[in-house]
Amino acid sequence: MSEADPTLRDLEVEVEADIQLDAAGAVPDDDELDWVLDPYEAQAETADLNSLRGAIQALEGDEPPYATGS
């Protein structure tokens, strides 16, 4: 990550932390314990976080997204 936008860098740090917590199966805060964990929702959140990380990396990269090798 060379000349990254500080806002994108901060967002990337937060997304990476959320992905790591998700992968570790961390227990949510006490306020969130009242909610029943929906496996589909957890899976969708993981996919959303990975998509967001990919979008951040595409914005920071030198190559345009979906570049073809023509």
Secondary structure as GFF3:
##gff-version 3
##sequence-region A 1 70
A	DSSP	alpha_helix	6	24	.	.	.	ID=ss1
A	DSSP	three_ten_helix	30	34	.	.	.	ID=ss2
A	DSSP	alpha_helix	39	60	.	.	.	ID=ss3
###
